[in-house]
Amino acid sequence: MGVIVRWFAAAALVLGALYVTLFRAPPPVPESTAAPEFSRIADLMSRQRRAMILWSALAARDSALARLAVSAVPPGEFRIVATGFGEGAASKEAEAQVRQRWRAVGEVDSSVRTLVLLYNGAEFDTLRSQVFPYSGALLPASHSDGTCVAMTSGILKAGREIDVVKSQLELALAPCLLRAAFGVPGRPVREWLERTDHGAARSNEWLDRPRDFLDGDGQLPWEPMYDETWGSLYATGGSSLIRRLSTVELTMMLAPPYVMGGPALRCLAGTPSECARTVLDPVPRVHDLPSDLTFRASGRGTSPNAILAIHPTGYWFLSDIIRQEGRDRFARFWQSDRPFETAFREAFGRDLGEWTRDWGIRQRLGSWESRYSRKPVVLGVNLAPSWPLLALGWTAAALLLAAWTARRRQVT
Amino acid sequence: MSRPVLGILLLALAGPAAAQNAAAWRDSAYRLSTERQRVWDSLMQDFSEAEEIARRAGLVVSATTEYRAIAEDVLGRFDSARRRWFGPALPAAAGFRITLRSGESWSFGRRTSGPQSLSIAGIPDTDETFRLAPFVPDETLGSAEKAAQRLLGEYGALMMASAPAAIRGWLRAGSLTEFSVDSRREGAMYSLVTGVGKAQRDCVRGDSQSCAHALGIRRSGDPDAGGEYYPLVRADLLLAALEQGGEWAWTRLMAVESGTVEQALAAAAGMPADSLLLRWRDGLLALQPDRGPLDLSAAGLILGWSALILAAGLGIARWV
């Protein structure tokens, strides 16, 4: 036995020497004396962005309301107007995009009036805030006839052509296209949309994508939070051995996807009531915009309790319901005056929680994140009873083998 | 005071919410922007502590305390590499200035040390000159070699900005000299020998017309010719042309203002484009590794350790 111990000790010595030689830690980095101005600049930039978005949103809203006051939009049609660009400016690109979407809607609800407002973003651009000015929809309470104004900014180019960002125009159009196709929503859906800031109704893929198309560009089904724990570990944390053994990556791959928040995890693990909560719960408004404007830059992503909080569903959630269940059934749900969950069950024949769980699992399996992590989400103790028995059995077998070998070698 | 009266009083006192006023937010946005610029300007003054360290061939290197030791070496390396491709040419008559700034890592909020800088300027370095001041990780300025390479990458971007439009459009890359010579040559060689398109395979076999197609210089009439190489490979060809052409290659390239890419490359290299393409191809093929990734000593080491562990496990020697 003593020989075996000596052999292991020698091997450990050699491996230790190899580790010290090959993986020795780099010299320590001097402690921070960084200029506090950087934090100040970051803070000012963040506040400037917020101010710019609010300014652009409110200015666009004022323009839209002024426009609606002097000229009504005929029901069942759309109008595109440009404001702040001077005479003769227009956007062929935006017009083609709206027209294409309008055609895809098909039979338009005759009670809905749609205005597309392109406002001049040049002044907002001069501040170099590195974010787009406001893009979203105005649903004026004073116009209970189903008026919807899609508002986005544009920049004037040569030939009086207005250049718009396609994705921003899509974002602005989304609430209006839903109304054009399905009419003014019933009270429960309307209140839900307001409560959740239209967060789940920002995709127009339901217009032309097939049923099996996976929307969301590989994003997680519930809005992930920004967690700097992993980033810090990469940058500073752990010894060189930990880094070289890819411990951080292994942990990330094995850990449940906490970034989507606790309720989403419980939903994926099989609790439908948690799934329903993630759809129904209100999302705090990021900006103090009037409630008739739709907008959400991000939800819970950076709040301190993000890991426990409900994270909102992906922006394509409503669009997926339409594609999965069909327009007719969705119209029944959309226009129903019954409570939200009852209306959902009556229209689609399934509970909201169950439907959302299946949707969440499918979306997560198609996400980029799931390629590098455990596929099924299993919470709590997840070691099957047979595994400890197996491990103990093999350990006992190894010990017995070693003892038997040592006994045979004893010199009497 | 009764509850209804209090409610009426509160309603009467409440004015319009500040958040609903576009003009107020506009003023706020401008005020914050001005303040941000002021803080930024004050921060930039920290770099005025940089002192001139050395001059060489119309270039001046300046550095703050931490980088003074490597400054002269950086200047030497930068100037040699710059002359290799661009000769004495500058991005503009007014000169240029590239300042590498470190001391603040924006990733994950990690900070290391106070602001430090190392800059290279091309005389006359007037106020109208090109100025770049990227933030770089501390590691970039950890050695003269890395610092010179980063400066060269930025310099390549400045030079490309002044290149003829045809060349800029063809290259499809911001900088000519973003990568070290070894990385670039190795990447280009790998792309050349592993390309699967018909023109790419024919180029490896020595057909200059196919090389011209795969590099986007001439269009092939063959509909099955396949795709083109990455921008890195194009950058390698352009740098090869500049090296072939000698000190005034860049000047000749700039002179072909309205010509085609092929004409510009031929002018820079001082030889017909087909000759340049074949020389460039030969140079890359010569870089192919001539041995496998596992050499004899590594294999011997692996076998030795395996044998030792096996011997110990079987108890062959008495001492184990």
Interface residues (C-beta under 8 A of the other chain):
Chain A: V3 W7 V29 P30 S32 T33 A34 A35 E37 F38 R40 I41 L44 M45 R47 Q48 A51 M52 L54 W55 L58 A59 R61 D62 L127 R128 S129 E228 G231 S232 Y234 A235 T236 D288 L289 P290 R409
Chain B: A17 A19 Q20 N21 A22 W25 R26 S28 A29 Y30 L32 S33 E35 R36 V39 W40 S42 L43 D46 G103 E104 S105 W106 S107 F108 G109 R110 R111 T112 S113 G114 P115 D138 A312 G315 V320
